[in-house]
Amino acid sequence: MQFNELGLSEKVLQAVEASGYTTPTPIQAQAIPEALAGRDVLGIAQTGTGKTAAFTLPMLSRLEQGRARARMPRTLILEPTRELAAQVEESFAKYGANHRLNVALLIGGVSFGDQEAKIMRGADVLIATPGRLLDFFERGKLLLTGIEILVIDEADRMLDMGFIPDIEKICKLVPFTRQTLFFSATMPPEITRLTEAFLHNPVRVEVARAASTATTITQGLVASHGHAAKRETLRRLIRGEENLKNAIIFCNRKRDVAILHKSLVKHGFSAGALHGDMDQLARMASLDAFKNGDVALIVCSDVAARGLDIPDVSHVFNFDVPTHSEDYVHRIGRTGRAGKSGVAYTIVTGDDTKYIDQIEKLIARKIDWIGPQLNELPPDETPRETRRGRDGERSRGRRDRDRGYGSGPRGRDRRPAGEIEASMEPFDPAAAPSEETPREEQPRAERPRRERGERRPRGDREQRAPREDNRERVARDDTRERAPRSRRPARYGDEAPALDAQPDARSASSGAARRPRPENDRNRDGRGRGRDNDRRPRRDDHDDGPAVVGFGDHMPSFLTKPVRVAPAERKEAAKVEE
């Protein structure tokens, strides 16, 4: 059968011929005539069989008549991932080269404004992920009452990603009279229930048994130890394949994608990465680099396992065994496409045997072992420090403890254990300085350092000159002029003056150089100072100490001038005269 026998329009046939295709795949040959007739189609086929063209070509033929209106798209295609949506857009651009259709793409990672502008112009074809589509609808930017054809692609992947409630909501928003094209590689019970609810007398098109793998793919299991040993096993497999052109490497977790990609690059491999946490532009750039041959290997999560049309992928490596059996079918389906041969290897550890049993039960065949099986492996010779994974992974807390982190209060003491034990000696009161010894008489280097947060008892505080009563200090006749200050100001870090040269060390830093204290500060004797007392200048008899600390050699000259203070009696006399 040829494409010209399926009933497609001349414009579509010209585009197909220009693309180099002449013979349709089995699912295309069965689904296209039914879709052109306007019937609902339930297509079940393994990945890589041409399902995208099976709904793209009949949609283009039917959209030649009519015109789209603003905010009311004519057709809607739902895809589970951004990459699949972008790939479908490329298919419409390729096969719709002879059409003047507006195609809009609604996916995450792209500005709302650009997408809204396309919808406002009128979209003949709207390709969207469920989440972004509902966002536009709830904002009132989109109407679904004009949908003529609804396509739900990769329905089983929708189920795995939790999109089924969104799909049910969208199906209720589109007109009841629409045509529905439903495609899936597997048919779990939940998908079967969905088809019974939203498809009306569909034509079931099944070209292969559900969840079967292509016969052109050579499958094999490779036994290995833990995570570090798996990386070495993968590198050995890659180096040992003579016909390896490019390869897709699948991991179960996004963090493992980053770790494995870094490891491959470190060992000299040309590799890229693709996972869900990457920015959309970075994801598309990494995918384009792999398609163009700029990188030979791409490490990805299951985001790339469904429906991505990457031609001529020679090998697929399952670094992690998929926990869902259906994911295995989609992963290895990236190779052996369009009748070409491919190779798929799966690295298996002791914890993966149950998943292998489920996969073999799903595909109804045994997968051969490449090399020794798990019970035939030699002991793991990987250094203990580099092991990780479920069989040898050490927790972050244990690694930190081994490095000394967390051994002290709040994890701040990062000294080796020997130094910590040596420092934990009992406290000797005799070694402590006596209470009668002034603090200033001890050398700076010999002064004991208090631990953070430790408060010294009141009895251990240094001896201070008794505080003068405020009233006596105010009443004192202070007519004497101050002695001229030294031209060299005291610098930060200078040693304190000797006691014989400074009778009152505490008063040396008082006066104009005293830092302002908050109002809630308390006196040394425990009594709170009032608001007025805080504002009163505080002076002592011995006010001729070093200059202000903090200005360096650039101290303003006005601070060095002597200051006259009127006697208290004159102040009182002035008050009486007033």
Residue pairs with C-beta under 8 A, 6 or more apart in sequence:
1 23
1 24
1 29
2 22
2 23
2 24
3 13
3 16
3 17
3 21
3 22
3 23
3 24
4 13
6 24
6 28
6 29
6 32
6 33
6 36
6 57
7 32
7 33
7 36
7 61
8 16
8 32
8 36
8 57
8 58
8 61
9 60
9 61
9 64
11 60
11 64
11 98
11 99
12 57
12 60
12 61
12 95
12 98
14 98
15 60
15 94
15 95
15 96
15 97
15 98
16 57
16 95
18 97
19 94
19 95
24 32
24 50
24 53
25 49
25 50
25 53
25 54
25 207
26 45
26 49
26 207
27 43
27 45
27 49
27 50
27 51
27 54
27 205
27 207
28 50
28 53
28 54
28 57
30 205
30 207
31 41
31 43
31 54
31 55
31 58
31 181
31 203
31 205
32 54
32 57
32 58
34 41
34 203
34 205
35 41
35 54
35 55
35 58
35 59
35 179
35 181
36 58
36 61
36 62
38 179
39 179
39 201
39 202
39 203
40 179
40 180
40 181
40 182
40 199
40 200
40 201
40 202
40 203
41 55
41 180
41 181
41 182
41 202
41 203
41 205
42 182
42 195
42 199
42 202
42 203
42 204
42 205
43 51
43 54
43 181
43 182
43 183
43 184
43 205
43 206
44 183
44 184
44 185
44 186
44 187
44 204
44 205
44 206
44 207
44 208
44 210
45 51
45 183
45 185
45 205
45 206
45 207
45 208
46 185
46 208
46 211
46 212
46 213
46 214
46 329
46 333
47 185
47 306
47 307
47 329
47 330
47 333
47 334
48 214
48 333
48 334
48 336
48 337
48 338
49 207
49 208
50 338
51 153
51 183
51 307
52 87
52 88
52 91
52 153
52 307
52 309
53 91
53 95
54 183
55 77
55 151
55 153
55 181
55 183
56 88
56 91
56 92
56 95
57 95
59 75
59 125
59 149
59 151
60 92
60 95
60 96
60 99
60 101
62 148
62 149
63 74
63 75
63 99
63 101
63 124
63 125
64 99
66 74
67 122
68 74
68 102
68 122
68 123
68 124
68 146
69 122
69 146
70 119
70 120
70 121
70 122
71 119
71 120
71 122
71 141
71 142
71 143
72 122
72 143
72 144
72 145
72 146
73 104
73 119
73 122
73 123
73 124
73 125
73 126
73 142
73 144
73 146
73 147
74 123
74 124
74 125
74 146
74 147
74 148
74 149
75 124
75 125
75 126
75 147
75 148
75 149
75 150
75 151
76 126
76 128
76 133
76 144
76 147
76 149
76 150
76 151
76 170
76 174
77 85
77 88
77 125
77 126
77 127
77 128
77 151
77 153
78 128
78 129
78 130
78 133
78 150
78 151
78 152
78 153
78 158
78 167
78 170
79 85
79 88
79 127
79 128
79 129
79 153
79 154
79 307
80 129
80 153
80 154
80 157
80 158
80 161
80 163
80 306
81 129
81 157
81 303
81 306
82 107
82 108
82 109
82 129
82 280
82 283
83 283
83 284
83 287
83 303
83 304
83 308
84 153
84 154
84 306
84 307
84 308
85 105
85 106
85 107
85 127
85 128
85 129
86 105
86 107
86 284
87 307
87 308
87 309
88 127
88 153
89 103
89 105
89 127
92 101
92 103
92 125
92 127
93 103
96 103
101 124
101 125
102 118
102 121
102 122
102 123
102 124
102 125
103 123
103 124
103 125
103 127
104 115
104 118
104 119
104 123
104 125
104 126
104 127
105 115
105 118
105 127
105 128
106 115
106 119
106 126
106 127
106 128
106 129
106 132
106 133
106 136
107 128
107 129
107 132
107 280
108 129
108 131
108 132
108 280
109 279
109 280
109 281
109 283
110 280
112 136
115 132
115 136
116 136
116 141
119 126
119 136
119 141
119 142
126 133
130 158
130 163
130 166
130 167
130 170
131 163
131 166
133 142
133 170
134 166
134 169
134 170
136 142
137 144
137 173
144 170
144 173
144 174
144 175
145 174
145 175
146 175
147 174
147 175
147 178
148 178
148 179
149 178
149 179
149 180
149 181
150 171
150 174
150 178
150 179
150 180
150 181
151 180
151 181
151 182
151 183
152 158
152 167
152 180
152 181
152 182
152 183
153 183
153 307
154 183
154 184
154 185
154 306
154 307
155 167
155 182
155 183
155 184
155 191
155 194
156 184
156 185
156 186
156 187
156 188
156 191
156 326
157 306
157 307
157 330
158 164
158 167
159 188
159 190
159 191
160 324
160 326
160 327
164 190
164 194
167 194
168 194
168 197
168 198
171 197
171 198
180 198
180 199
180 200
180 202
182 195
182 198
182 199
182 202
184 191
185 210
185 211
185 326
185 329
185 330
185 333
186 210
186 211
186 326
186 329
187 210
188 326
195 202
209 364
211 325
211 326
211 329
211 362
211 363
212 329
212 363
212 364
213 219
213 329
213 332
213 333
213 363
213 365
214 333
214 336
214 337
214 342
216 336
216 339
216 340
216 341
216 342
217 332
217 333
217 335
217 336
217 341
217 342
217 343
217 344
218 341
218 342
218 343
218 344
219 332
219 344
219 345
219 346
219 367
219 368
220 343
220 344
220 345
220 346
220 367
220 368
220 369
220 370
221 345
221 346
221 348
221 356
221 367
221 368
221 369
221 370
222 233
222 237
222 345
222 346
222 347
222 348
222 369
222 370
222 371
223 348
223 349
223 369
223 371
223 372
223 373
223 374
223 376
223 377
224 230
224 233
224 347
224 348
224 349
224 377
225 349
225 377
225 380
225 382
225 391
225 392
226 349
226 380
226 382
226 387
226 388
226 389
226 390
226 391
226 392
226 393
227 387
227 388
227 389
227 392
227 393
228 382
228 386
228 387
228 388
228 389
228 392
229 380
229 382
229 387
230 319
230 347
230 349
230 389
231 260
231 263
232 382
233 347
234 249
234 260
234 317
234 319
234 347
235 264
235 267
235 269
237 317
237 345
237 347
238 244
238 247
238 269
238 297
238 317
241 315
241 343
243 314
243 343
244 296
244 314
244 315
245 296
245 312
245 314
245 315
246 290
246 293
246 296
246 297
246 298
246 312
246 313
246 314
246 315
247 296
247 297
247 298
247 313
247 314
247 315
247 316
247 317
248 297
248 298
248 300
248 304
248 310
248 313
248 315
248 316
248 317
248 331
248 334
248 335
249 260
249 271
249 297
249 298
249 299
249 300
249 316
249 317
249 319
250 300
250 301
250 302
250 304
250 305
250 316
250 317
250 318
250 319
250 320
250 322
250 331
251 257
251 260
251 299
251 300
251 301
251 319
251 320
252 301
252 302
252 320
252 321
252 322
252 323
253 301
253 320
254 275
254 276
254 277
254 301
256 319
256 320
257 273
257 274
257 275
257 299
257 300
257 301
258 273
258 275
260 299
260 319
261 271
261 272
261 273
261 299
264 271
264 297
264 299
265 271
269 296
269 297
270 294
270 295
270 296
270 297
271 295
271 296
271 297
271 298
271 299
272 286
272 289
272 290
272 295
272 297
272 298
272 299
273 286
273 298
273 299
273 300
274 283
274 286
274 287
274 290
274 298
274 299
274 300
274 301
274 303
274 304
275 300
275 301
275 303
276 301
276 303
278 286
286 295
286 298
287 298
287 304
287 308
287 310
289 295
290 298
290 310
291 310
291 311
298 304
299 319
302 322
302 327
302 330
302 331
304 334
305 327
305 330
305 331
305 333
305 334
306 330
308 334
309 337
310 334
311 337
311 338
312 340
313 334
313 335
313 337
313 342
314 335
314 342
314 343
315 335
315 342
315 343
315 344
315 345
316 331
316 332
316 334
316 335
316 342
316 343
316 344
316 345
317 344
317 345
317 346
317 347
318 328
318 331
318 332
318 344
318 345
318 346
318 347
319 347
320 347
321 328
321 346
321 347
321 348
321 352
321 355
321 356
321 359
322 328
322 331
322 355
322 359
323 355
325 355
325 358
325 359
325 361
325 362
326 362
328 346
328 359
328 362
328 363
329 362
329 363
331 344
332 342
332 344
335 342
335 343
335 344
336 342
336 344
345 370
346 356
346 367
348 356
348 374
349 374
349 389
349 390
349 391
350 374
350 391
351 390
351 391
353 374
356 367
359 367
360 366
360 367
380 387
380 392
382 392
384 392
387 393
387 394
388 394
397 406
400 406
400 411
401 407
403 414
404 413
404 414
404 415
404 416
404 417
405 411
405 414
407 413
407 414
407 415
407 417
407 420
408 414
408 415
408 420
413 420
415 423
432 448
433 439
433 442
433 448
435 459
435 460
438 462
438 463
438 499
439 447
439 462
439 463
440 462
440 496
440 498
440 499
440 505
441 499
444 495
450 456
464 506
464 524
465 503
465 504
465 506
465 507
467 523
467 524
467 525
468 540
470 533
470 536
473 539
473 540
474 568
475 568
476 541
476 568
477 567
477 568
477 569
478 539
478 565
478 567
478 568
479 567
481 562
481 564
482 543
482 544
482 562
482 563
483 544
484 560
484 562
485 544
485 546
485 547
485 560
486 546
486 547
487 560
488 547
489 546
489 547
489 548
489 549
489 551
489 552
489 553
489 555
490 546
490 547
490 549
491 549
491 552
492 549
492 550
496 502
496 505
497 505
497 508
497 545
497 546
499 505
502 508
502 545
503 542
504 540
504 542
507 540
507 541
507 542
507 543
507 545
508 542
508 545
508 546
509 545
509 549
510 538
510 539
510 540
510 543
511 538
511 539
511 540
511 543
512 548
512 559
513 547
513 548
513 549
514 538
517 534
519 531
519 534
520 528
521 529
522 528
522 529
523 529
539 565
547 555
547 559
547 560
548 555
548 559
551 559
